[in-house]
Amino acid sequence: MRYWLFKSEPDTWSWDQQVAKGALGEEWDGIRNYQARNFMREMKLGDRGFFYHSQKDKAVVGTVEVCAEIHPDSTTDDPRWECVDIRALEPFARPVTLQEIKETEALAEMVLVKNSRLSVQPVTESEWRLICEMGGVQT
């Protein structure tokens, strides 16, 4: 299993909207960055991810699971753009902010710290475990 981080502006697509989609989940569509798309091409069923609210919140708010592997993005006819589907798993008891992540030495090399603009990004297993612990979620 691999770990990922999915960023969304809560005014566009929020954690609550993701949860409302239930077990079927939702397409993680609209990604128009080749690196982010390529990361989605690496994802497998059951991979886990952080759901991250960008913009004003700037915090990890829950965990998600990849429930459909790479397929054409339904929001475009351009065959270059593909996406996965994700479903909500568990909310964080306490959101873990970007500031906290940046202040945690063990997370200094995290992609979120080094390239905060990338909307889909890998997370290492040690980063996963630490952020889950910080957010009050069992791994």
C-alpha positions as CSV (number, residue, x, y, z in Angstrom):
1,M,0.0,0.0,0.0
2,R,1.1,3.5,-0.8
3,Y,0.1,6.8,0.7
4,W,-0.9,10.1,-0.9
5,L,-2.2,13.6,-0.2
6,F,-5.2,15.1,-2.1
7,K,-5.6,18.9,-1.9
8,S,-8.9,20.6,-2.4
9,E,-10.2,24.1,-1.8
10,P,-13.1,23.6,0.6
11,D,-15.2,26.1,-1.2
12,T,-14.9,23.9,-4.3
13,W,-14.9,20.4,-2.8
14,S,-14.9,19.9,1.0
15,W,-14.4,17.0,3.3
16,D,-18.1,17.1,4.1
17,Q,-18.9,16.7,0.4
18,Q,-16.5,13.8,0.1
19,V,-18.1,12.1,3.1
20,A,-21.5,12.6,1.6
21,K,-20.5,10.5,-1.4
22,G,-20.3,7.5,0.8
23,A,-18.8,4.1,-0.1
24,L,-18.9,4.8,-3.9
25,G,-16.6,7.8,-3.5
26,E,-16.1,10.4,-6.1
27,E,-13.8,11.1,-9.1
28,W,-10.8,13.2,-8.2
29,D,-11.3,15.1,-11.4
30,G,-10.1,18.4,-12.8
31,I,-6.4,17.8,-12.3
32,R,-4.5,19.5,-15.1
33,N,-0.9,19.1,-13.9
34,Y,1.2,16.3,-15.5
35,Q,3.1,15.4,-12.3
36,A,-0.1,15.1,-10.2
37,R,-1.7,13.1,-13.0
38,N,1.3,10.8,-13.1
39,F,1.0,10.2,-9.4
40,M,-2.6,9.1,-9.9
41,R,-1.4,6.7,-12.5
42,E,0.7,5.0,-9.8
43,M,-2.2,4.6,-7.4
44,K,-3.8,1.2,-6.7
45,L,-7.1,0.1,-5.1
46,G,-6.8,0.4,-1.3
47,D,-4.0,3.0,-1.3
48,R,-4.7,5.6,1.4
49,G,-4.5,9.3,1.3
50,F,-4.9,12.5,3.3
51,F,-7.7,14.9,2.5
52,Y,-6.2,18.3,2.7
53,H,-8.1,21.6,2.7
54,S,-6.1,24.2,0.9
55,Q,-6.5,28.0,0.8
56,K,-7.5,29.4,4.2
57,D,-7.7,26.2,6.3
58,K,-4.4,24.7,5.1
59,A,-4.9,21.5,7.1
60,V,-5.2,17.7,6.8
61,V,-8.8,17.0,7.8
62,G,-9.3,13.3,7.2
63,T,-8.2,10.1,5.4
64,V,-9.4,8.7,2.1
65,E,-9.0,5.5,0.1
66,V,-8.5,5.0,-3.6
67,C,-11.6,3.1,-4.7
68,A,-11.2,3.2,-8.5
69,E,-7.9,3.2,-10.3
70,I,-6.9,5.6,-13.1
71,H,-9.6,6.2,-15.8
72,P,-10.5,9.1,-18.1
73,D,-11.5,12.3,-16.4
74,S,-15.2,12.8,-17.1
75,T,-14.8,16.6,-17.0
76,T,-12.9,16.7,-20.3
77,D,-12.7,15.1,-23.7
78,D,-8.9,15.5,-23.7
79,P,-7.4,12.0,-23.4
80,R,-4.3,13.4,-21.6
81,W,-6.3,13.9,-18.4
82,E,-7.2,11.0,-16.1
83,C,-8.2,10.5,-12.5
84,V,-8.9,8.1,-9.7
85,D,-11.9,7.8,-7.4
86,I,-11.5,8.2,-3.7
87,R,-13.9,7.6,-0.8
88,A,-13.7,9.1,2.7
89,L,-12.6,6.9,5.5
90,E,-12.1,8.8,8.7
91,P,-12.1,12.4,9.9
92,F,-9.3,13.7,12.0
93,A,-10.2,14.3,15.6
94,R,-8.2,17.5,15.2
95,P,-7.0,19.0,11.8
96,V,-3.3,19.0,11.4
97,T,-2.3,22.4,9.9
98,L,0.4,23.1,7.4
99,Q,2.1,25.3,10.0
100,E,2.3,22.3,12.4
101,I,3.6,20.1,9.6
102,K,6.3,22.7,8.7
103,E,7.3,23.0,12.4
104,T,7.7,19.2,12.8
105,E,11.3,18.3,12.1
106,A,10.5,14.7,11.1
107,L,8.2,16.2,8.3
108,A,10.8,18.6,6.9
109,E,11.3,16.6,3.7
110,M,7.6,16.1,3.0
111,V,6.4,17.0,-0.5
112,L,3.8,19.3,1.0
113,V,6.6,21.3,2.7
114,K,8.8,21.3,-0.4
115,N,6.2,21.7,-3.1
116,S,3.0,23.0,-1.5
117,R,1.3,23.8,-4.8
118,L,1.1,20.2,-6.1
119,S,-2.5,19.1,-5.8
120,V,-1.8,15.3,-5.6
121,Q,1.4,14.1,-4.0
122,P,3.0,11.1,-2.4
123,V,3.4,10.7,1.3
124,T,5.9,8.3,2.9
125,E,4.8,5.7,5.4
126,S,6.6,7.5,8.3
127,E,4.9,10.8,7.3
128,W,1.6,9.0,7.2
129,R,1.9,7.5,10.6
130,L,3.1,10.7,12.3
131,I,0.4,12.9,10.8
132,C,-2.3,10.4,11.7
133,E,-1.0,10.4,15.2
134,M,-1.0,14.2,15.3
135,G,-4.6,14.2,14.0
136,G,-5.8,11.6,16.5
137,V,-6.4,8.8,14.0
138,Q,-5.3,5.2,14.4
139,T,-3.1,3.8,11.5
